[in-house]
Amino acid sequence: MGRITLQLDTMESTGKRFWNRCGNAVNELFFWLFIAFAVLLAIDLWCLLTTAIVCLFGEMGKSLTLLKIFGAFGIILILFSNFTLWLTMYSPKIYKRLVSVVRSKRLRLLYFLTLGYVNVYLLNLYYIRFKYNQYELTQYRVNVGYSVLVMFPIINIPVYVAAIRRSGRQVPLGYAAKLYMQGRLATYLIQKDYSSLTENQ
């Protein structure tokens, strides 16, 4: 009887390890999909900016057509990059890897390369991850309006306000506005709460 119980426990632990490995593999897949979509979005934003400049100072006809194409492609990439981030950011291991970017020297480069859009991802990591669980966020079973607002700069200001309230820190309005205009508000919030964000995983 004891031998049978031992065998069942061994099979159960083996099964758990197998499913854990599968879960980790899926999380890694979505992580790299997120990176791919984020890179494509950065390229698209630069193409959009360049085309807009050409449109202002050059030929309007073809440039307007390109603007529409890059704009439509950009919206698709915004949706896919955010969605794949939501699918992977609930993994404690990957979350720590993503949030650690605020401690790296590459952050200024990322601001430049993404034209500031990296702040949207940081805001997701700081606020959206703790506002909703993964099921709510990906299945839209509850009111997840903040998850829509967060994807679009300027429109996502209410999410920043909610994030500051969540932090419990007294951030003066003028200072918060200054950080937002500099594109550093999400970074500031994560840096101030970095220990609690990573320790509670």
C-alpha atoms as a printed R data frame, in Angstrom:
    type eleno elety resid chain resno       x      y       z
1   ATOM     1    CA   MET     A     1   0.000  0.000   0.000
2   ATOM     2    CA   GLY     A     2   2.825  2.352   0.907
3   ATOM     3    CA   ARG     A     3   4.630  1.520  -2.366
4   ATOM     4    CA   ILE     A     4   1.510  2.357  -4.399
5   ATOM     5    CA   THR     A     5   1.121  5.658  -2.556
6   ATOM     6    CA   LEU     A     6   4.790  6.475  -3.240
7   ATOM     7    CA   GLN     A     7   4.359  5.681  -6.938
8   ATOM     8    CA   LEU     A     8   1.265  7.889  -7.145
9   ATOM     9    CA   ASP     A     9   3.116 10.764  -5.433
10  ATOM    10    CA   THR     A    10   6.022 10.346  -7.860
11  ATOM    11    CA   MET     A    11   3.676 10.374 -10.860
12  ATOM    12    CA   GLU     A    12   1.900 13.442  -9.495
13  ATOM    13    CA   SER     A    13   5.149 15.367  -8.946
14  ATOM    14    CA   THR     A    14   6.381 14.337 -12.406
15  ATOM    15    CA   GLY     A    15   3.124 15.572 -13.920
16  ATOM    16    CA   LYS     A    16   3.411 18.881 -12.081
17  ATOM    17    CA   ARG     A    17   6.983 19.371 -13.308
18  ATOM    18    CA   PHE     A    18   5.883 18.582 -16.860
19  ATOM    19    CA   TRP     A    19   3.041 21.102 -16.798
20  ATOM    20    CA   ASN     A    20   5.272 23.701 -15.134
21  ATOM    21    CA   ARG     A    21   7.809 23.292 -17.942
22  ATOM    22    CA   CYS     A    22   5.029 23.605 -20.513
23  ATOM    23    CA   GLY     A    23   3.738 26.757 -18.805
24  ATOM    24    CA   ASN     A    24   7.225 28.260 -18.725
25  ATOM    25    CA   ALA     A    25   7.725 27.448 -22.411
26  ATOM    26    CA   VAL     A    26   4.432 29.131 -23.329
27  ATOM    27    CA   ASN     A    27   5.360 32.201 -21.262
28  ATOM    28    CA   GLU     A    28   8.730 32.402 -23.026
29  ATOM    29    CA   LEU     A    29   6.986 32.140 -26.384
30  ATOM    30    CA   PHE     A    30   4.668 35.034 -25.576
31  ATOM    31    CA   PHE     A    31   7.610 37.005 -24.172
32  ATOM    32    CA   TRP     A    32   9.495 36.794 -27.463
33  ATOM    33    CA   LEU     A    33   6.308 37.515 -29.410
34  ATOM    34    CA   PHE     A    34   5.924 40.651 -27.287
35  ATOM    35    CA   ILE     A    35   9.524 41.666 -28.068
36  ATOM    36    CA   ALA     A    36   8.918 41.078 -31.783
37  ATOM    37    CA   PHE     A    37   5.693 43.122 -31.848
38  ATOM    38    CA   ALA     A    38   7.314 45.905 -29.778
39  ATOM    39    CA   VAL     A    39  10.249 46.110 -32.211
40  ATOM    40    CA   LEU     A    40   7.909 46.176 -35.212
41  ATOM    41    CA   LEU     A    41   5.850 48.907 -33.524
42  ATOM    42    CA   ALA     A    42   8.985 50.991 -32.913
43  ATOM    43    CA   ILE     A    43   9.927 50.693 -36.590
44  ATOM    44    CA   ASP     A    44   6.386 51.601 -37.614
45  ATOM    45    CA   LEU     A    45   6.370 54.693 -35.356
46  ATOM    46    CA   TRP     A    46   9.601 55.926 -36.905
47  ATOM    47    CA   CYS     A    47   8.192 55.304 -40.402
48  ATOM    48    CA   LEU     A    48   5.058 57.196 -39.383
49  ATOM    49    CA   LEU     A    49   7.087 60.131 -38.066
50  ATOM    50    CA   THR     A    50   9.310 60.254 -41.159
51  ATOM    51    CA   THR     A    51   6.310 60.075 -43.486
52  ATOM    52    CA   ALA     A    52   4.556 62.850 -41.549
53  ATOM    53    CA   ILE     A    53   7.620 65.097 -41.964
54  ATOM    54    CA   VAL     A    54   7.800 64.318 -45.681
55  ATOM    55    CA   CYS     A    55   4.071 64.989 -45.928
56  ATOM    56    CA   LEU     A    56   4.534 68.438 -44.387
57  ATOM    57    CA   PHE     A    57   7.476 69.478 -46.522
58  ATOM    58    CA   GLY     A    58   7.170 67.339 -49.623
59  ATOM    59    CA   GLU     A    59   4.705 65.495 -51.816
60  ATOM    60    CA   MET     A    60   1.301 65.087 -50.193
61  ATOM    61    CA   GLY     A    61  -0.413 62.398 -52.279
62  ATOM    62    CA   LYS     A    62   1.733 59.319 -51.732
63  ATOM    63    CA   SER     A    63   2.724 60.448 -48.257
64  ATOM    64    CA   LEU     A    64  -0.902 60.580 -47.109
65  ATOM    65    CA   THR     A    65  -1.457 57.047 -48.379
66  ATOM    66    CA   LEU     A    66   1.643 55.858 -46.505
67  ATOM    67    CA   LEU     A    67   0.459 57.681 -43.379
68  ATOM    68    CA   LYS     A    68  -2.814 55.745 -43.470
69  ATOM    69    CA   ILE     A    69  -0.985 52.441 -44.003
70  ATOM    70    CA   PHE     A    70   1.546 53.012 -41.217
71  ATOM    71    CA   GLY     A    71  -1.209 54.325 -38.929
72  ATOM    72    CA   ALA     A    72  -3.405 51.262 -39.440
73  ATOM    73    CA   PHE     A    73  -0.440 48.913 -39.062
74  ATOM    74    CA   GLY     A    74   0.587 50.776 -35.902
75  ATOM    75    CA   ILE     A    75  -2.812 50.287 -34.253
76  ATOM    76    CA   ILE     A    76  -2.650 46.558 -34.975
77  ATOM    77    CA   LEU     A    77   0.852 46.340 -33.489
78  ATOM    78    CA   ILE     A    78  -0.230 48.333 -30.420
79  ATOM    79    CA   LEU     A    79  -3.012 45.819 -29.766
80  ATOM    80    CA   PHE     A    80  -0.812 42.762 -30.352
81  ATOM    81    CA   SER     A    81   2.185 44.040 -28.371
82  ATOM    82    CA   ASN     A    82   0.043 44.932 -25.359
83  ATOM    83    CA   PHE     A    83  -1.931 41.693 -25.508
84  ATOM    84    CA   THR     A    84   1.195 39.514 -25.646
85  ATOM    85    CA   LEU     A    85   2.621 41.548 -22.749
86  ATOM    86    CA   TRP     A    86  -0.520 40.785 -20.725
87  ATOM    87    CA   LEU     A    87  -0.132 37.080 -21.491
88  ATOM    88    CA   THR     A    88   3.449 36.974 -20.225
89  ATOM    89    CA   MET     A    89   3.736 39.590 -17.465
90  ATOM    90    CA   TYR     A    90   1.952 37.424 -14.878
91  ATOM    91    CA   SER     A    91   4.894 35.010 -14.860
92  ATOM    92    CA   PRO     A    92   6.968 36.065 -11.803
93  ATOM    93    CA   LYS     A    93  10.245 35.205 -13.558
94  ATOM    94    CA   ILE     A    94   9.443 37.173 -16.709
95  ATOM    95    CA   TYR     A    95   7.900 40.021 -14.727
96  ATOM    96    CA   LYS     A    96  11.158 40.524 -12.839
97  ATOM    97    CA   ARG     A    97  13.054 40.420 -16.131
98  ATOM    98    CA   LEU     A    98  10.788 43.058 -17.672
99  ATOM    99    CA   VAL     A    99  10.555 45.399 -14.702
100 ATOM   100    CA   SER     A   100  14.330 45.303 -14.193
101 ATOM   101    CA   VAL     A   101  14.667 47.437 -17.331
102 ATOM   102    CA   VAL     A   102  14.146 50.524 -15.152
103 ATOM   103    CA   ARG     A   103  17.444 49.714 -13.435
104 ATOM   104    CA   SER     A   104  19.367 49.364 -16.706
105 ATOM   105    CA   LYS     A   105  21.319 51.971 -18.625
106 ATOM   106    CA   ARG     A   106  19.394 51.045 -21.762
107 ATOM   107    CA   LEU     A   107  16.231 52.844 -20.703
108 ATOM   108    CA   ARG     A   108  17.121 56.183 -22.318
109 ATOM   109    CA   LEU     A   109  17.910 54.359 -25.529
110 ATOM   110    CA   LEU     A   110  14.553 52.596 -25.337
111 ATOM   111    CA   TYR     A   111  12.796 55.965 -24.877
112 ATOM   112    CA   PHE     A   112  14.426 57.138 -28.098
113 ATOM   113    CA   LEU     A   113  13.985 53.956 -30.138
114 ATOM   114    CA   THR     A   114  10.295 53.593 -29.224
115 ATOM   115    CA   LEU     A   115   9.557 57.342 -29.346
116 ATOM   116    CA   GLY     A   116   8.488 57.056 -25.715
117 ATOM   117    CA   TYR     A   117   6.028 54.189 -26.210
118 ATOM   118    CA   VAL     A   118   8.023 52.029 -23.774
119 ATOM   119    CA   ASN     A   119   6.229 54.013 -21.032
120 ATOM   120    CA   VAL     A   120   2.989 52.262 -21.955
121 ATOM   121    CA   TYR     A   121   4.597 48.890 -21.279
122 ATOM   122    CA   LEU     A   122   6.043 50.137 -17.989
123 ATOM   123    CA   LEU     A   123   2.611 51.421 -16.934
124 ATOM   124    CA   ASN     A   124   1.160 47.996 -17.704
125 ATOM   125    CA   LEU     A   125   3.807 46.410 -15.488
126 ATOM   126    CA   TYR     A   126   3.270 48.858 -12.653
127 ATOM   127    CA   TYR     A   127  -0.505 49.261 -12.583
128 ATOM   128    CA   ILE     A   128  -2.498 47.042 -14.948
129 ATOM   129    CA   ARG     A   129  -0.832 43.837 -13.710
130 ATOM   130    CA   PHE     A   130  -2.081 44.519 -10.178
131 ATOM   131    CA   LYS     A   131  -5.412 46.073 -11.153
132 ATOM   132    CA   TYR     A   132  -6.656 42.935 -12.914
133 ATOM   133    CA   ASN     A   133  -5.822 39.260 -12.862
134 ATOM   134    CA   GLN     A   134  -4.849 37.607 -16.124
135 ATOM   135    CA   TYR     A   135  -8.246 36.011 -16.696
136 ATOM   136    CA   GLU     A   136 -10.089 39.318 -16.279
137 ATOM   137    CA   LEU     A   137  -7.642 41.116 -18.530
138 ATOM   138    CA   THR     A   138  -7.564 38.667 -21.420
139 ATOM   139    CA   GLN     A   139 -11.201 37.513 -21.305
140 ATOM   140    CA   TYR     A   140 -12.745 40.953 -20.649
141 ATOM   141    CA   ARG     A   141 -15.122 39.434 -18.093
142 ATOM   142    CA   VAL     A   142 -15.203 42.635 -16.020
143 ATOM   143    CA   ASN     A   143 -14.918 46.331 -16.767
144 ATOM   144    CA   VAL     A   144 -11.287 46.649 -17.868
145 ATOM   145    CA   GLY     A   145 -11.502 50.141 -19.293
146 ATOM   146    CA   TYR     A   146  -8.073 51.085 -17.976
147 ATOM   147    CA   SER     A   147  -6.525 48.319 -20.090
148 ATOM   148    CA   VAL     A   148  -7.824 50.079 -23.217
149 ATOM   149    CA   LEU     A   149  -6.825 53.576 -22.104
150 ATOM   150    CA   VAL     A   150  -3.312 52.479 -21.119
151 ATOM   151    CA   MET     A   151  -2.413 51.590 -24.707
152 ATOM   152    CA   PHE     A   152  -2.654 55.113 -26.058
153 ATOM   153    CA   PRO     A   153  -0.404 57.997 -24.921
154 ATOM   154    CA   ILE     A   154  -2.192 61.131 -23.663
155 ATOM   155    CA   ILE     A   155  -5.447 59.168 -23.473
156 ATOM   156    CA   ASN     A   156  -3.791 57.096 -20.736
157 ATOM   157    CA   ILE     A   157  -3.419 60.058 -18.337
158 ATOM   158    CA   PRO     A   158  -6.302 58.722 -16.133
159 ATOM   159    CA   VAL     A   159  -4.315 55.487 -15.760
160 ATOM   160    CA   TYR     A   160  -1.305 57.475 -14.546
161 ATOM   161    CA   VAL     A   161  -3.535 59.238 -12.012
162 ATOM   162    CA   ALA     A   162  -4.871 55.880 -10.773
163 ATOM   163    CA   ALA     A   163  -1.315 54.497 -10.637
164 ATOM   164    CA   ILE     A   164  -0.140 57.413  -8.472
165 ATOM   165    CA   ARG     A   165  -3.081 56.843  -6.115
166 ATOM   166    CA   ARG     A   166  -2.257 53.143  -5.938
167 ATOM   167    CA   SER     A   167   1.333 53.923  -5.002
168 ATOM   168    CA   GLY     A   168   0.131 55.849  -1.951
169 ATOM   169    CA   ARG     A   169   2.873 58.412  -2.531
170 ATOM   170    CA   GLN     A   170   2.268 62.125  -2.310
171 ATOM   171    CA   VAL     A   171   3.519 63.191  -5.729
172 ATOM   172    CA   PRO     A   172   2.978 66.942  -6.240
173 ATOM   173    CA   LEU     A   173   0.872 67.678  -9.309
174 ATOM   174    CA   GLY     A   174   3.517 69.938 -10.817
175 ATOM   175    CA   TYR     A   175   6.244 67.340 -10.336
176 ATOM   176    CA   ALA     A   176   4.053 64.564 -11.743
177 ATOM   177    CA   ALA     A   177   3.244 66.735 -14.786
178 ATOM   178    CA   LYS     A   178   6.949 67.456 -15.274
179 ATOM   179    CA   LEU     A   179   7.840 63.754 -15.120
180 ATOM   180    CA   TYR     A   180   5.017 62.940 -17.542
181 ATOM   181    CA   MET     A   181   6.173 65.534 -20.058
182 ATOM   182    CA   GLN     A   182   9.702 64.150 -19.784
183 ATOM   183    CA   GLY     A   183   8.383 60.627 -20.311
184 ATOM   184    CA   ARG     A   184   9.702 59.485 -16.917
185 ATOM   185    CA   LEU     A   185   6.585 59.166 -14.744
186 ATOM   186    CA   ALA     A   186   6.142 55.397 -15.165
187 ATOM   187    CA   THR     A   187   9.861 54.903 -14.550
188 ATOM   188    CA   TYR     A   188   9.693 57.044 -11.411
189 ATOM   189    CA   LEU     A   189   6.795 55.028  -9.970
190 ATOM   190    CA   ILE     A   190   8.502 51.689 -10.630
191 ATOM   191    CA   GLN     A   191  11.815 52.866  -9.209
192 ATOM   192    CA   LYS     A   192  10.160 54.057  -6.006
193 ATOM   193    CA   ASP     A   193   8.301 50.753  -5.512
194 ATOM   194    CA   TYR     A   194  10.875 48.465  -7.145
195 ATOM   195    CA   SER     A   195  11.591 46.387  -4.046
196 ATOM   196    CA   SER     A   196   7.933 45.706  -3.236
197 ATOM   197    CA   LEU     A   197   7.152 44.928  -6.882
198 ATOM   198    CA   THR     A   198   9.871 42.297  -7.157
199 ATOM   199    CA   GLU     A   199   9.742 40.852  -3.644
200 ATOM   200    CA   ASN     A   200   6.032 40.039  -3.749
201 ATOM   201    CA   GLN     A   201   6.330 37.731  -6.746
